[in-house]
Amino acid sequence: MIQIKRFNSIDPDFNSNLEQLLAFENAQDDAVDLTVAKILADIRKRKDAALIEYTNRFDRLSIASGADLELTQHHLQQSLKALPSIQRTALEQAAERIQSYHEKQQLSSWQYTDSDGTLLGQKITPLDRVGLYVPGGKASYPSSVLMNAIPAKVAGVKELIMVVPTPGGERNDMVLAAAAISKVDRIFTIGGAQAVGALAYGTETIPQVDKIVGPGNSYVAAAKRRVFGIVGIDMVAGPSEILVICDGKTDPDWIAMDLFSQAEHDELAQAILLSPDAGFLDQVIHSINRLISEMPRKDIIRTSLENRGALIQVQDLDEACAIANNIAPEHLELSLAQPENWVNKIRHAGAIFLGRYACEALGDYCAGPNHVLPTSRTARFSSPLGVYDFQKRSSLIQVSRQGAAKLGEIASILAYGEGLQAHALSAEYRYKNR
């Protein structure tokens, strides 16, 4: 029987118990960071030579040159053709929905001219080159390829470079097929911190990119932290999370499986249920213990639910929404009769699933919105990955003669106030006779 924690919001120690449940030490491991620092320094110094050496060592390969690291578009098309038709169709349908959704996110350039003839505006430009990290081997996620590559292409990124390790030479056809469907430009069979370093610094074979996106293990996460500033990164994500608010009217088996769907990711994943109905929480516990034996990853689910999961009885749905805003979960399910009446009470969540039929798993694969979401309460200040992460904004300023006189006087006063005489004179030269 799974020993999942059970709280009641009226308990005097509820807040401290919830705080302890949510606590997650996201600090980087010193040993991992030290190893990563050495690898990155070596890649920066020796480039391809170091990259080939690490790839051969960690992935058990015998690569002789940088050219051996690249897969051709022919390889991608071969993988696409090798897929069973049912898998290919599912990937293509998911890709179509993801593209349709992200096409609505595109930012626009704009400008206006004020009364003194000064033109002001904003120019939107896509990034030139983006690196996409994809886990390889048996732990492969074609859905992550779609979710990262498609918004980059919609944004207009000129070149998308994908890296994916092939330990022991093992390639995953679904991952490569997803790359083909997403129109990835180039793909290299490298992984780990060395791949992040190659993308960030560039080597004789790997082009330097402007931004690195995509999930990875602790070494990849540590490497992304270290190269941030040299290149952009999407985020350093923590363990997966789901929070379900239910009125007690949804099938308890559905809710149990929704909790499982995140708990099965890894032992540190977090799954929490809020409901005002104590009897319903009892039913969910019964479902959990009845269904767990059917799960291939039952040991991971058990550890996750027992260490970081909880069933919480709340006084009402208003309180449930308040608690949800405090938790700021990656995934939030509003499993309610009229979720549209409650969604405006939610301020902090990565993705919000409305109603009993909107399970989180649909968002992971094919609903359309991105599944790359803020974790560890960062939904308080950050957003899902999207087209806007692959575009940048430049300000436009064109000043008329009349505007130079008006703005120059304001600027010079402020510049003198800051003790920056050259700033002041630069503005004054435009409207004063000297």
C-alpha positions as CSV (number, residue, x, y, z in Angstrom):
1,M,0.0,0.0,0.0
2,I,1.3,3.4,-0.9
3,Q,1.8,5.7,2.0
4,I,1.0,9.1,0.4
5,K,0.7,12.1,2.7
6,R,-2.7,13.3,3.7
7,F,-3.2,17.0,4.8
8,N,-6.1,19.1,5.8
9,S,-5.9,22.9,5.2
10,I,-7.5,23.6,8.6
11,D,-4.7,21.8,10.5
12,P,-2.6,24.2,12.5
13,D,0.6,22.9,11.0
14,F,-0.7,22.8,7.4
15,N,1.4,25.7,6.0
16,S,4.6,24.3,7.5
17,N,3.8,20.8,6.2
18,L,3.0,22.2,2.7
19,E,6.2,24.3,2.7
20,Q,8.2,21.2,3.6
21,L,6.5,19.1,0.9
22,L,7.3,21.7,-1.8
23,A,10.9,22.2,-0.7
24,F,13.3,21.0,-3.3
25,E,17.0,21.5,-3.2
26,N,17.7,22.6,-6.8
27,A,21.3,23.5,-6.0
28,Q,23.8,22.0,-8.4
29,D,26.0,19.1,-7.2
30,D,29.6,20.4,-6.7
31,A,31.1,17.2,-8.1
32,V,29.0,17.4,-11.2
33,D,29.7,21.1,-11.6
34,L,33.5,20.6,-11.3
35,T,33.4,17.8,-13.9
36,V,31.3,20.0,-16.3
37,A,33.6,23.0,-15.8
38,K,36.6,20.8,-16.9
39,I,34.8,19.4,-19.9
40,L,33.6,22.9,-21.1
41,A,37.1,24.3,-20.7
42,D,38.6,21.4,-22.7
43,I,36.0,21.8,-25.5
44,R,36.7,25.5,-25.7
45,K,40.4,24.9,-26.0
46,R,40.7,21.7,-28.1
47,K,37.4,21.9,-29.9
48,D,36.8,18.8,-32.2
49,A,39.6,16.8,-30.7
50,A,38.1,17.1,-27.2
51,L,34.6,16.5,-28.5
52,I,35.5,13.3,-30.3
53,E,37.4,12.1,-27.3
54,Y,34.5,12.6,-24.9
55,T,32.0,11.2,-27.4
56,N,34.0,8.0,-27.8
57,R,34.5,7.7,-24.1
58,F,31.0,8.3,-22.8
59,D,29.0,6.9,-25.7
60,R,31.3,3.9,-26.3
61,L,32.0,4.8,-29.9
62,S,35.0,4.9,-32.3
63,I,34.6,8.2,-34.1
64,A,37.6,9.2,-36.1
65,S,36.8,12.7,-37.2
66,G,34.3,15.5,-36.8
67,A,32.6,14.6,-40.1
68,D,31.6,11.2,-38.5
69,L,29.4,13.1,-36.0
70,E,26.9,14.4,-38.4
71,L,23.8,12.6,-39.7
72,T,22.5,13.6,-43.1
73,Q,18.9,14.5,-44.1
74,H,18.9,11.1,-45.8
75,H,19.4,9.5,-42.4
76,L,16.4,11.4,-41.0
77,Q,14.2,10.5,-44.0
78,Q,15.2,6.8,-43.6
79,S,14.1,6.9,-40.0
80,L,10.8,8.5,-41.0
81,K,10.2,5.8,-43.6
82,A,11.1,3.1,-41.1
83,L,8.4,4.1,-38.6
84,P,5.2,2.1,-38.5
85,S,2.5,4.1,-40.2
86,I,0.5,4.5,-37.0
87,Q,3.5,6.2,-35.3
88,R,4.3,8.4,-38.3
89,T,0.7,9.5,-38.5
90,A,0.6,10.3,-34.8
91,L,3.8,12.4,-35.0
92,E,2.5,14.3,-38.0
93,Q,-0.8,15.0,-36.4
94,A,0.9,16.2,-33.2
95,A,3.3,18.4,-35.3
96,E,0.4,19.9,-37.2
97,R,-1.4,20.9,-34.0
98,I,1.7,22.2,-32.3
99,Q,2.5,24.3,-35.4
100,S,-1.0,25.7,-35.7
101,Y,-1.0,26.8,-32.0
102,H,2.5,28.4,-32.2
103,E,1.7,30.3,-35.4
104,K,-0.7,32.4,-33.3
105,Q,2.2,33.5,-31.0
106,Q,4.3,35.4,-33.5
107,L,5.3,38.9,-32.4
108,S,4.9,41.8,-34.8
109,S,7.1,44.8,-35.6
110,W,5.4,48.2,-35.1
111,Q,6.2,51.9,-35.2
112,Y,4.6,55.3,-34.7
113,T,5.5,58.9,-35.2
114,D,4.8,61.4,-32.4
115,S,3.8,65.1,-32.7
116,D,7.4,66.4,-33.2
117,G,8.2,63.9,-36.0
118,T,10.1,61.4,-33.9
119,L,9.6,57.9,-35.1
120,L,9.6,55.2,-32.5
121,G,9.0,51.5,-32.8
122,Q,10.0,47.8,-32.3
123,K,11.6,45.5,-34.8
124,I,11.2,41.7,-34.4
125,T,14.1,39.5,-35.6
126,P,14.4,35.7,-35.3
127,L,17.6,34.2,-33.9
128,D,20.1,33.2,-36.5
129,R,21.0,29.8,-35.1
130,V,19.6,27.7,-32.3
131,G,20.9,24.5,-30.7
132,L,18.4,21.8,-29.6
133,Y,19.6,19.2,-27.1
134,V,17.7,15.9,-27.2
135,P,18.3,13.0,-24.8
136,G,19.4,9.8,-26.7
137,G,19.5,6.1,-26.4
138,K,16.5,4.4,-24.7
139,A,15.5,7.6,-22.8
140,S,14.3,9.3,-26.0
141,Y,11.5,11.8,-26.3
142,P,10.4,12.6,-29.9
143,S,7.7,14.9,-28.4
144,S,10.5,17.1,-27.1
145,V,11.9,17.5,-30.6
146,L,8.5,18.7,-31.8
147,M,7.9,21.0,-28.9
148,N,11.3,22.7,-29.3
149,A,11.9,22.6,-33.0
150,I,8.5,23.7,-34.3
151,P,8.2,27.0,-32.5
152,A,11.8,27.8,-33.5
153,K,10.9,27.3,-37.1
154,V,7.7,29.2,-36.8
155,A,9.7,32.1,-35.4
156,G,11.9,32.1,-38.5
157,V,15.2,30.7,-37.0
158,K,17.5,30.4,-39.9
159,E,19.3,27.3,-38.8
160,L,18.3,24.7,-36.2
161,I,21.1,22.4,-35.0
162,M,20.1,19.3,-33.1
163,V,22.4,17.2,-30.9
164,V,21.5,13.8,-29.7
165,P,23.8,11.2,-28.2
166,T,23.8,7.7,-29.6
167,P,25.3,5.5,-26.9
168,G,26.7,2.3,-28.3
169,G,25.6,3.6,-31.7
170,E,21.9,3.2,-30.8
171,R,19.7,5.6,-32.8
172,N,16.0,6.2,-32.0
173,D,13.9,6.3,-35.2
174,M,11.1,8.2,-33.6
175,V,13.5,11.0,-32.5
176,L,15.1,11.2,-35.9
177,A,11.7,11.1,-37.6
178,A,10.5,13.9,-35.4
179,A,13.5,15.9,-36.5
180,A,12.6,15.3,-40.1
181,I,9.0,16.3,-39.6
182,S,10.1,19.4,-37.7
183,K,12.6,20.4,-40.5
184,V,15.7,20.4,-38.3
185,D,18.6,21.6,-40.5
186,R,21.6,19.7,-39.1
187,I,21.9,16.9,-36.6
188,F,25.0,15.7,-34.7
189,T,25.3,12.5,-32.6
190,I,26.8,14.0,-29.5
191,G,25.5,14.5,-26.0
192,G,26.3,15.5,-22.4
193,A,28.1,18.6,-21.3
194,Q,30.5,18.3,-24.2
195,A,27.6,18.8,-26.6
196,V,26.5,21.9,-24.8
197,G,30.0,23.2,-24.9
198,A,30.3,22.6,-28.6
199,L,27.1,24.5,-29.3
200,A,28.1,27.3,-27.0
201,Y,31.7,27.8,-28.2
202,G,31.7,26.2,-31.6
203,T,34.2,23.7,-32.9
204,E,35.7,23.0,-36.3
205,T,32.6,20.8,-37.0
206,I,29.8,22.2,-34.7
207,P,28.6,25.7,-35.5
208,Q,28.3,28.1,-32.5
209,V,24.6,28.8,-31.8
210,D,22.9,31.8,-30.2
211,K,20.6,29.9,-27.9
212,I,20.4,26.3,-26.5
213,V,17.1,24.7,-25.7
214,G,16.0,21.2,-24.7
215,P,16.0,18.8,-21.7
216,G,19.0,16.8,-20.3
217,N,20.5,15.2,-17.3
218,S,22.3,16.9,-14.4
219,Y,25.5,17.3,-16.5
220,V,23.6,19.0,-19.3
221,A,21.7,21.3,-16.8
222,A,25.0,22.3,-15.2
223,A,26.6,23.0,-18.5
224,K,23.6,25.1,-19.6
225,R,24.0,27.2,-16.4
226,R,27.7,27.7,-17.1
227,V,27.4,28.8,-20.7
228,F,24.4,31.1,-20.1
229,G,25.6,34.6,-21.1
230,I,27.7,33.3,-23.9
231,V,24.5,31.9,-25.4
232,G,20.9,32.1,-24.3
233,I,19.2,29.1,-22.7
234,D,15.5,28.2,-22.3
235,M,15.5,27.3,-18.6
236,V,17.1,25.0,-16.1
237,A,14.1,22.8,-15.3
238,G,13.5,20.9,-12.1
239,P,11.4,17.7,-11.6
240,S,8.0,17.4,-13.3
241,E,4.9,18.6,-11.3
242,I,1.2,18.2,-11.5
243,L,-1.5,19.7,-9.2
244,V,-5.1,18.6,-9.6
245,I,-8.0,20.6,-8.2
246,C,-11.1,18.4,-8.2
247,D,-14.7,18.9,-6.9
248,G,-15.0,15.2,-6.2
249,K,-17.2,14.4,-9.2
250,T,-14.5,13.0,-11.6
251,D,-13.8,9.3,-11.8
252,P,-11.2,8.6,-9.1
253,D,-9.4,6.2,-11.4
254,W,-8.9,9.1,-13.9
255,I,-7.4,11.3,-11.1
256,A,-5.1,8.5,-9.8
257,M,-3.8,7.9,-13.3
258,D,-3.2,11.7,-13.8
259,L,-1.1,11.7,-10.6
260,F,0.8,8.6,-11.9
261,S,1.4,10.3,-15.3
262,Q,3.8,12.8,-13.6
263,A,5.1,10.5,-10.8
264,E,6.4,8.0,-13.4
265,H,8.9,10.6,-14.7
266,D,11.3,10.1,-11.8
267,E,11.4,9.7,-8.1
268,L,11.6,13.5,-7.5
269,A,8.5,14.3,-9.6
270,Q,5.6,15.8,-7.6
271,A,1.9,15.0,-7.8
272,I,-0.7,16.7,-5.5
273,L,-4.5,16.6,-5.4
274,L,-6.7,19.3,-3.8
275,S,-10.3,18.6,-3.1
276,P,-13.0,19.8,-0.6
277,D,-14.5,16.2,-0.5
278,A,-12.8,14.0,2.0
279,G,-14.7,10.9,0.8
280,F,-13.4,11.5,-2.7
281,L,-9.8,11.6,-1.4
282,D,-10.5,8.2,0.1
283,Q,-11.7,6.9,-3.3
284,V,-8.5,8.2,-5.0
285,I,-6.3,6.5,-2.4
286,H,-8.2,3.3,-3.2
287,S,-7.7,3.8,-6.9
288,I,-4.0,4.5,-6.4
289,N,-3.5,1.3,-4.5
290,R,-5.6,-0.8,-6.9
291,L,-4.0,0.6,-10.1
292,I,-0.3,0.8,-9.1
293,S,0.4,-2.9,-9.7
294,E,-0.5,-2.4,-13.4
295,M,2.2,0.2,-13.9
296,P,5.5,-0.8,-15.5
297,R,7.2,2.1,-13.6
298,K,5.4,1.3,-10.3
299,D,8.6,1.6,-8.2
300,I,9.3,5.1,-9.5
301,I,5.7,6.1,-9.0
302,R,5.6,4.7,-5.5
303,T,8.8,6.6,-4.4
304,S,7.5,9.8,-6.0
305,L,4.1,9.7,-4.4
306,E,5.4,8.7,-1.0
307,N,8.2,11.2,-0.8
308,R,6.8,14.2,-2.7
309,G,3.1,13.6,-3.3
310,A,0.0,14.6,-1.2
311,L,-3.7,14.5,-1.0
312,I,-5.0,17.7,0.5
313,Q,-8.5,18.4,1.8
314,V,-9.5,22.1,1.4
315,Q,-12.4,24.0,2.8
316,D,-13.7,25.1,-0.7
317,L,-12.5,25.6,-4.2
318,D,-11.6,29.3,-3.5
319,E,-9.1,28.0,-1.0
320,A,-7.9,25.4,-3.5
321,C,-7.1,28.2,-6.0
322,A,-5.3,30.2,-3.4
323,I,-3.1,27.2,-2.5
324,A,-2.5,26.5,-6.2
325,N,-1.2,30.1,-6.7
326,N,1.2,29.5,-3.8
327,I,2.4,26.3,-5.3
328,A,2.6,27.7,-8.9
329,P,2.7,24.3,-10.5
330,E,4.1,23.3,-13.8
331,H,0.8,21.5,-14.7
332,L,-2.5,22.4,-13.2
333,E,-5.7,20.4,-13.8
334,L,-9.0,22.1,-13.0
335,S,-11.1,18.9,-12.9
336,L,-14.3,20.7,-12.2
337,A,-17.8,21.0,-13.6
338,Q,-17.4,24.6,-14.8
339,P,-13.6,25.2,-14.9
340,E,-14.2,28.5,-16.8
341,N,-15.6,29.9,-13.6
342,W,-12.4,29.3,-11.7
343,V,-9.6,29.8,-14.2
344,N,-9.5,33.6,-13.7
345,K,-8.6,32.9,-10.0
346,I,-5.4,31.2,-11.1
347,R,-2.4,33.5,-11.4
348,H,0.5,31.2,-11.4
349,A,0.7,28.0,-13.4
350,G,2.7,26.8,-16.4
351,A,-0.2,25.1,-18.2
352,I,-3.8,25.0,-17.1
353,F,-6.0,22.1,-18.2
354,L,-9.8,22.9,-18.0
355,G,-12.4,20.2,-17.3
356,R,-12.5,16.5,-16.6
357,Y,-11.4,15.4,-20.1
358,A,-8.3,17.6,-20.4
359,C,-5.7,15.3,-18.9
360,E,-2.1,16.6,-18.7
361,A,-0.8,13.8,-20.9
362,L,-2.6,15.4,-23.9
363,G,-0.6,18.5,-23.3
364,D,2.6,16.5,-23.3
365,Y,2.1,15.2,-26.8
366,C,-0.5,16.7,-29.0
367,A,-2.9,19.3,-27.7
368,G,-0.9,22.1,-29.3
369,P,0.5,24.3,-26.5
370,N,4.2,23.8,-25.5
371,H,5.1,21.2,-22.9
372,V,8.3,22.9,-22.0
373,L,7.0,24.6,-18.8
374,P,8.4,26.4,-15.8
375,T,8.9,24.2,-12.7
376,S,9.9,24.7,-9.0
377,R,7.5,27.6,-8.5
378,T,9.1,29.6,-11.4
379,A,5.7,29.9,-13.0
380,R,5.4,32.9,-10.7
381,F,7.6,34.9,-13.1
382,S,8.1,32.8,-16.2
383,S,6.2,31.2,-19.1
384,P,6.0,28.2,-21.3
385,L,8.5,27.9,-24.2
386,G,7.1,29.6,-27.3
387,V,7.8,31.4,-30.5
388,Y,8.8,34.5,-28.6
389,D,11.7,32.6,-27.1
390,F,13.3,32.4,-30.6
391,Q,12.7,36.0,-31.5
392,K,14.3,39.2,-30.2
393,R,13.2,42.8,-30.1
394,S,15.1,45.8,-31.3
395,S,14.0,49.4,-30.5
396,L,13.7,51.9,-33.4
397,I,14.4,55.6,-32.8
398,Q,14.5,58.1,-35.6
399,V,14.6,61.8,-34.5
400,S,13.5,64.8,-36.5
401,R,15.2,68.2,-36.2
402,Q,12.3,69.4,-34.1
403,G,12.5,66.3,-32.0
404,A,16.2,66.7,-31.4
405,A,15.6,70.1,-29.8
406,K,12.8,69.0,-27.6
407,L,14.4,65.7,-26.5
408,G,17.9,67.1,-26.4
409,E,17.1,69.6,-23.8
410,I,15.5,67.0,-21.6
411,A,18.4,64.6,-22.1
412,S,21.0,67.2,-21.3
413,I,19.4,68.2,-18.0
414,L,19.2,64.6,-16.9
415,A,22.8,63.9,-18.1
416,Y,24.2,66.8,-16.2
417,G,22.3,65.6,-13.1
418,E,24.1,62.2,-13.5
419,G,27.5,63.9,-14.0
420,L,27.8,62.6,-17.6
421,Q,28.9,65.7,-19.5
422,A,29.6,64.0,-22.8
423,H,26.1,62.6,-22.8
424,A,24.7,66.1,-22.3
425,L,26.9,67.7,-25.0
426,S,26.1,64.9,-27.5
427,A,22.4,65.9,-27.2
428,E,23.1,69.6,-27.1
429,Y,25.2,69.5,-30.3
430,R,22.0,68.6,-32.2
431,Y,20.1,71.8,-31.3
432,K,22.6,74.4,-30.0
433,N,24.8,76.6,-32.3
434,R,28.4,76.2,-31.3
